[in-house]
């Protein structure tokens, strides 16, 4: 039984596919965290800028 567990552990340590998937998952989580932090910090400014653009486009459309 113990030999079977040791064999399984050795096989999983040799298998590099799981490591790659874990690394990609950590990268995606890190990038998502940065995007969320940026949106939190710049959220008000982005909202204001988009509102200004919308107001400008409505004003321009009404002059056509």
N, C-alpha and C positions, 0 to 999 in steps of 0.2 A: 504494500500500500504506500509506504513512504517513498519507495523508489519510483512509483508511478507519479506521485506529486512532484518529486524532484525533476523527473523527466519532463513533465508538463511545464514546470517553471523554466527549465532550460530552453525548451522549444519556444516559449513565449518571449524569452529574452533574445533569442536569435531572430525572431520574426520582426522585421523593421517596418512592416506595413502599419501596424498599430501605432508606432511612434510617429510616423508621418501624419496620420489622421489626427492624433492628439495635438501635434504642433500646429496643424492647420486650424483646428478648433480653437486653440488658444489665440492664434492670430486674428481669427474672425471675431472672437469675443473682445479682444483688445481694440480692434478697429471700431466695433460697435460702441464700445465704451467711449472712445474718443469722439465719435460722431454725436453721441448723446450729450457728452460734456460740452461740446462746441455749440450744439443747439440750445442747451440750457444757458450758456453764457451769452450767446448772440441772438437768442430767440426774440427779444424785444426789438432789437435793431432790424432784424430780418423782417419781422412783421410790419414795422413802420415803413421800411423801404418798399415792400410789396404793396402796402396800402397807398403810398405815394405814386407808385407806378400805375396802379389801378385807377386812381383819381385822374392822373394825367391822360391815360388812354380813354377814359370816359369823356373827358373834356375835348380831346382831339376828335373823337368819333362824333360828338355833337356839332362840331364845326363843319363837318363834311356834308 
